[in-house]
C-alpha cells in the first residue's frame, strides 16, 4: 500500500513540475504538439502507478525524455519561424471582408455550423458583420468586426476621458499577508493596522481580500463571521 502511495506521489510531482516548465496554457489553447504530449504523459504515468512489476525508473525516464523533447521543440519554435510553422501551423483567415473563405475552411476541416457557432458565442449573428475572422493555431477563432459594427469609443467621439483604470495589488489573500506586495508598494505594517482599524478588525487573518490600486485606493472584504 505504501509503495503504491509513494510511486503515485513521485510520478504526480514529476508531471506537475514538468508541465509547469512547459508554460501556462488552457486546454483550448494547446498546440498540437502539446496536446500529443499530454496524451502520452497520461498513459506513461498510469502504467507504473498500477503495475508494481515495472521499476519506477522505467516510468520516469520516458516522462523526463518527453518533457525534455517538448522543451527542445519549444526552443526551436522560438528561434526558427519555418520550424514553428511546420510544427504548430499558422493562423488562417476564414472570413475576409464579410466573405467566408470556403477553401480555407475546407483545408482546416471547419464546417459552416462550427463557424456560425463560434460567431454566435461572440455575439455575432452574421458573417457580414465581420471584417476578418482568423482561425488561430490553437483552434480559437479571433474575430475583428467591421468599423460600423464596433461600439463607439470616447476617443472616436472626441470626448476627453480620465484614465481611471488601475490594477489592484493583493495585500491579504484569504487571511494570508503577502508581505512582498506590501513592501513593493512602499507600505508597512502600520499602514495595514490602520486599514484594519477602519473596518473594525484587529488582525489580517480576519480579512478575506485586501487590495490596493495605483492611486492608493483600498478594497477590503471581511471573512464571513469576522468581527
C-alpha positions in Angstrom: 0.0 0.0 0.0 2.8 2.4 0.9 4.6 1.5 -2.3 1.6 2.5 -4.4 1.2 5.7 -2.4 4.8 6.8 -2.8 5.0 5.8 -6.5 1.9 7.8 -7.3 3.1 10.8 -5.4 6.5 10.8 -7.1 5.1 10.4 -10.6 2.5 13.1 -9.9 5.1 15.6 -8.7 7.3 14.8 -11.7 4.4 15.5 -14.0 3.4 18.7 -12.2 7.0 20.1 -12.3 7.4 19.1 -16.0 4.1 20.6 -17.1 4.8 23.8 -15.1 8.0 24.2 -17.1 6.1 24.0 -20.4 4.3 27.2 -19.6 0.8 28.4 -18.8 -1.8 27.2 -21.2 -5.5 26.4 -21.1 -6.7 23.2 -22.7 -8.3 25.1 -25.5 -5.0 26.9 -26.2 -2.8 23.8 -26.6 -0.8 23.5 -29.7 -0.9 20.1 -31.5 2.5 19.1 -30.1 1.4 20.0 -26.6 -1.8 18.0 -26.9 0.1 14.9 -28.0 2.5 15.4 -25.1 -0.4 15.5 -22.6 -1.9 12.3 -24.0 1.4 10.4 -23.9 2.3 11.6 -20.4 -1.0 10.5 -19.0 -0.5 7.0 -20.5 3.1 6.7 -19.4 2.3 7.8 -15.8 -0.7 5.5 -15.5 1.2 2.2 -16.2 3.9 2.4 -13.4 1.2 3.6 -11.0 -0.8 0.4 -11.5 1.9 -2.2 -12.3 4.3 -2.6 -9.4 6.3 -5.0 -11.5 7.6 -2.1 -13.6 10.5 -0.3 -11.9 9.7 3.3 -11.1 12.7 4.5 -13.0 11.4 2.8 -16.2 8.3 5.0 -15.9 10.2 8.2 -15.0 12.7 8.0 -17.8 10.2 8.2 -20.7 8.3 11.1 -18.9 11.5 13.1 -18.5 12.5 12.3 -22.1 9.2 13.6 -23.5 9.4 16.7 -21.3 12.9 17.4 -22.5 11.9 16.9 -26.1 9.0 19.2 -25.7 11.3 21.9 -24.2 13.7 21.4 -27.1 10.9 21.8 -29.7 9.6 24.9 -27.9 13.1 26.4 -28.1 13.4 25.6 -31.8 9.9 27.1 -32.4 11.0 30.4 -30.8 14.3 30.6 -32.8 13.1 29.4 -36.2 9.9 30.6 -37.9 9.8 27.9 -40.5 10.2 25.2 -38.0 7.4 26.8 -35.9 5.1 26.9 -39.0 5.9 23.2 -39.6 5.1 22.1 -36.1 2.4 24.4 -35.0 0.9 25.6 -38.3 -0.1 29.2 -39.0 -3.2 31.2 -38.5 -5.8 31.1 -41.3 -8.3 33.8 -42.4 -11.7 32.1 -42.8 -13.7 35.3 -43.2 -12.4 38.3 -45.2 -14.4 41.5 -45.7 -17.5 39.6 -44.6 -17.0 36.8 -47.2 -16.5 33.2 -46.0 -13.3 31.7 -47.4 -14.6 28.3 -48.3 -11.3 26.8 -49.5 -9.6 27.8 -46.2 -12.4 26.3 -44.2 -12.1 23.0 -46.2 -8.4 22.9 -45.6 -8.9 23.2 -41.9 -11.9 20.9 -41.8 -14.0 23.7 -40.3 -17.7 23.3 -41.0 -20.3 26.1 -41.6 -22.1 25.1 -38.4 -18.9 25.3 -36.3 -18.1 28.7 -37.8 -21.5 30.1 -37.1 -21.5 28.7 -33.6 -18.2 30.4 -32.9 -19.6 33.7 -34.2 -22.7 33.4 -32.0 -20.6 32.7 -28.9 -19.1 36.1 -29.6 -22.4 37.8 -30.1 -22.2 38.0 -33.9 -25.3 37.0 -35.9 -23.9 37.2 -39.4 -20.6 36.8 -41.2 -21.3 40.0 -43.0 -20.6 41.9 -39.7 -17.1 40.6 -39.7 -14.0 42.3 -41.2 -11.7 39.4 -40.5 -12.1 36.1 -38.7 -8.9 34.2 -38.1 -8.6 30.6 -37.1 -5.6 30.5 -34.7 -3.2 27.6 -34.4 -4.8 26.6 -31.1 -8.2 26.3 -32.7 -9.7 29.6 -31.4 -11.5 31.9 -33.7 -10.4 35.6 -33.5 -13.0 38.0 -34.8 -12.4 41.6 -35.9 -15.7 43.4 -36.6 -16.2 46.0 -39.4 -15.8 49.6 -38.2 -19.6 50.3 -38.5 -20.3 47.2 -36.2 -17.9 48.1 -33.4 -19.0 50.0 -30.3 -18.3 53.8 -30.4 -15.4 54.8 -28.1 -14.9 58.1 -26.3 -11.8 58.7 -28.5 -13.9 58.4 -31.7 -16.4 60.9 -30.3 -13.7 63.3 -29.2 -14.7 63.1 -25.5 -11.8 63.5 -23.1 -11.8 60.7 -20.5 -9.6 60.5 -17.5 -7.6 57.3 -17.3 -9.0 55.7 -14.1 -8.1 52.1 -14.8 -5.6 50.9 -12.1 -4.5 47.4 -11.4 -5.2 46.3 -7.8 -2.3 44.6 -5.9 -3.3 41.9 -3.4 -2.1 42.6 0.1 -4.1 40.0 2.0 -5.5 36.8 0.4 -7.8 34.6 2.5 -6.2 35.7 5.7 -2.6 35.4 4.5 -0.5 38.6 4.4 1.6 39.0 1.2 4.5 41.0 2.7 6.4 41.2 -0.6 3.5 43.1 -2.2 3.1 45.3 0.8 6.7 46.4 0.7 6.7 46.7 -3.1 4.1 49.5 -2.7 6.2 51.2 -0.1 3.7 50.3 2.7 4.3 48.8 6.1 2.5 47.1 8.9 1.4 50.4 10.5 -0.5 51.2 7.3 -2.1 47.8 7.4 -3.0 48.2 11.0 -4.8 51.5 10.3 -6.7 49.8 7.4 -7.9 47.0 9.7 -9.0 49.5 12.4 -11.1 51.4 9.9 -13.1 48.3 9.3 -13.2 47.3 13.0 -10.7 44.4 12.6 -7.7 43.6 14.7 -5.8 41.0 12.6 -5.2 40.3 8.9 -6.4 36.8 9.4 -9.9 38.3 9.6 -9.6 39.6 6.1 -10.6 37.6 3.1 -9.3 40.0 0.5 -7.4 43.4 0.7 -6.2 45.1 -2.5 -4.6 48.5 -3.2 -4.5 50.1 -6.6 -2.1 52.7 -8.1 -4.0 55.6 -6.6 -3.8 54.2 -3.1 -7.5 53.2 -3.0 -8.1 50.1 -0.9 -10.8 47.5 -1.1 -11.3 45.2 1.8 -13.6 42.2 2.1 -14.0 40.6 5.6 -14.1 36.9 6.2 -17.6 35.6 6.8 -18.2 35.8 10.6 -15.2 38.1 11.2 -15.9 40.8 13.8 
